[in-house]
Amino acid sequence: MESITIELARQTDIPYMLELWQDTPGVGLGPGDDEISLTAFMQRNPTTCLVLKYQDSIIGTVLGGFDGRRGYIYHLVVHKDFRRQGYGKKLLQEAVKQLKALKADKIHLFVLKTNPEVEGFYEKQGWIKRKDIEIFSFNAKDKGEEE
Ligand SMILES: CC(C)(COP(=O)(O)OP(=O)(O)OC[C@H]1O[C@@H](n2cnc3c(N)ncnc32)[C@H](O)[C@@H]1OP(=O)(O)O)[C@@H](O)C(=O)NCCC(=O)NCCS
């Protein structure tokens, strides 16, 4: 479709991005997925957070983040009515291009174990499923507030 564009995400897009994620099984929402945190994330990563737009509606997203050492991809989503038309690939490629421009030579992403359907997509794009790493997480906010 001609009028579908990839654009930099703006703060005013956030409520619509959240709506899309809430409607999409496979997207793990957690701390960081609220207006304040997402605004901060987008300010820190002004070139790597993208939306896919069709007639002013947000039909896709990807958040790229760079911590100075590694790049990360979060919330790659294409609305179900627009899948399998190459947009997921384009969003991912653009986010990777922008992360590479920041010198993020290695990029990671997380896939929920409840969402194995997506693995084939990433493998097709050349991503490698790691078998040598386990993820450990620490809820720093909760612990810090106890002190
Ligand atoms: C993953 C997702 C973004 C893919 O978007 P999409 O626009 O449908 O993907 P594309 O059309 O760009 O697909 C690119 C290629 O991958 C293939 N592909 C797409 N989804 C696939 C899947 N689930 N399994 C295997 N291959 C897949 C396509 O056939 C296409 O192959 P081709 O290049 O040989 O033609 C989309 O399925 C989605 O939003 N899923 C729900 C949200 C989600 O789980 N996100 C990931 C969170 S980690």
Ligand as a Chemical Component Dictionary entry (heavy atoms), coordinates in Angstrom:
data_LIG
# 
_chem_comp.id                   LIG 
_chem_comp.type                 NON-POLYMER 
_chem_comp.pdbx_formal_charge   0 
_chem_comp.three_letter_code    LIG 
# 
loop_
_chem_comp_atom.comp_id 
_chem_comp_atom.atom_id 
_chem_comp_atom.alt_atom_id 
_chem_comp_atom.type_symbol 
_chem_comp_atom.charge 
_chem_comp_atom.model_Cartn_x 
_chem_comp_atom.model_Cartn_y 
_chem_comp_atom.model_Cartn_z 
_chem_comp_atom.pdbx_ordinal 
LIG C1  C1  C 0 6.747  -10.436 13.920 1  
LIG C2  C2  C 0 5.989  -9.462  13.036 2  
LIG C3  C3  C 0 6.405  -8.047  13.411 3  
LIG C4  C4  C 0 6.323  -9.741  11.582 4  
LIG O1  O1  O 0 5.752  -8.729  10.795 5  
LIG P1  P1  P 0 5.301  -8.949  9.277  6  
LIG O2  O2  O 0 5.064  -7.611  8.699  7  
LIG O3  O3  O 0 4.186  -9.920  9.202  8  
LIG O4  O4  O 0 6.593  -9.631  8.652  9  
LIG P2  P2  P 0 7.096  -9.501  7.135  10 
LIG O5  O5  O 0 5.914  -9.503  6.231  11 
LIG O6  O6  O 0 8.008  -8.338  7.021  12 
LIG O7  O7  O 0 7.908  -10.832 6.981  13 
LIG C5  C5  C 0 9.239  -10.890 6.501  14 
LIG C6  C6  C 0 9.539  -12.334 6.165  15 
LIG O8  O8  O 0 9.364  -13.144 7.329  16 
LIG C7  C7  C 0 8.336  -14.116 7.094  17 
LIG N1  N1  N 0 7.557  -14.251 8.309  18 
LIG C8  C8  C 0 6.723  -13.337 8.847  19 
LIG N2  N2  N 0 6.208  -13.805 10.001 20 
LIG C9  C9  C 0 6.727  -15.036 10.160 21 
LIG C10 C10 C 0 6.581  -16.022 11.159 22 
LIG N3  N3  N 0 5.789  -15.833 12.213 23 
LIG N4  N4  N 0 7.284  -17.168 11.033 24 
LIG C11 C11 C 0 8.105  -17.371 9.978  25 
LIG N5  N5  N 0 8.300  -16.452 8.985  26 
LIG C12 C12 C 0 7.611  -15.317 9.088  27 
LIG C13 C13 C 0 7.531  -13.596 5.940  28 
LIG O9  O9  O 0 6.901  -14.621 5.237  29 
LIG C14 C14 C 0 8.592  -12.906 5.114  30 
LIG O10 O10 O 0 9.317  -13.858 4.370  31 
LIG P3  P3  P 0 9.945  -13.505 2.923  32 
LIG O11 O11 O 0 10.941 -12.383 3.180  33 
LIG O12 O12 O 0 10.560 -14.771 2.485  34 
LIG O13 O13 O 0 8.795  -13.042 2.090  35 
LIG C15 C15 C 0 4.449  -9.647  13.219 36 
LIG O14 O14 O 0 4.125  -11.005 13.003 37 
LIG C16 C16 C 0 3.906  -9.244  14.577 38 
LIG O15 O15 O 0 3.614  -8.071  14.810 39 
LIG N6  N6  N 0 3.756  -10.225 15.486 40 
LIG C17 C17 C 0 3.121  -9.968  16.776 41 
LIG C18 C18 C 0 4.015  -9.161  17.675 42 
LIG C19 C19 C 0 5.256  -9.909  18.050 43 
LIG O16 O16 O 0 5.205  -11.046 18.467 44 
LIG N7  N7  N 0 6.402  -9.213  17.941 45 
LIG C20 C20 C 0 7.657  -9.738  18.306 46 
LIG C21 C21 C 0 7.944  -9.464  19.720 47 
LIG S1  S1  S 0 9.533  -10.165 20.138 48 
# 
loop_
_chem_comp_bond.comp_id 
_chem_comp_bond.atom_id_1 
_chem_comp_bond.atom_id_2 
_chem_comp_bond.value_order 
_chem_comp_bond.pdbx_ordinal 
LIG C1  C2  SING 1  
LIG C2  C3  SING 2  
LIG C2  C4  SING 3  
LIG C2  C15 SING 4  
LIG C4  O1  SING 5  
LIG O1  P1  SING 6  
LIG P1  O2  DOUB 7  
LIG P1  O3  SING 8  
LIG P1  O4  SING 9  
LIG O4  P2  SING 10 
LIG P2  O5  DOUB 11 
LIG P2  O6  SING 12 
LIG P2  O7  SING 13 
LIG O7  C5  SING 14 
LIG C5  C6  SING 15 
LIG C6  O8  SING 16 
LIG C6  C14 SING 17 
LIG O8  C7  SING 18 
LIG C7  N1  SING 19 
LIG C7  C13 SING 20 
LIG N1  C8  SING 21 
LIG N1  C12 SING 22 
LIG C8  N2  DOUB 23 
LIG N2  C9  SING 24 
LIG C9  C10 SING 25 
LIG C9  C12 DOUB 26 
LIG C10 N3  SING 27 
LIG C10 N4  DOUB 28 
LIG N4  C11 SING 29 
LIG C11 N5  DOUB 30 
LIG N5  C12 SING 31 
LIG C13 O9  SING 32 
LIG C13 C14 SING 33 
LIG C14 O10 SING 34 
LIG O10 P3  SING 35 
LIG P3  O11 DOUB 36 
LIG P3  O12 SING 37 
LIG P3  O13 SING 38 
LIG C15 O14 SING 39 
LIG C15 C16 SING 40 
LIG C16 O15 DOUB 41 
LIG C16 N6  SING 42 
LIG N6  C17 SING 43 
LIG C17 C18 SING 44 
LIG C18 C19 SING 45 
LIG C19 O16 DOUB 46 
LIG C19 N7  SING 47 
LIG N7  C20 SING 48 
LIG C20 C21 SING 49 
LIG C21 S1  SING 50 
# 
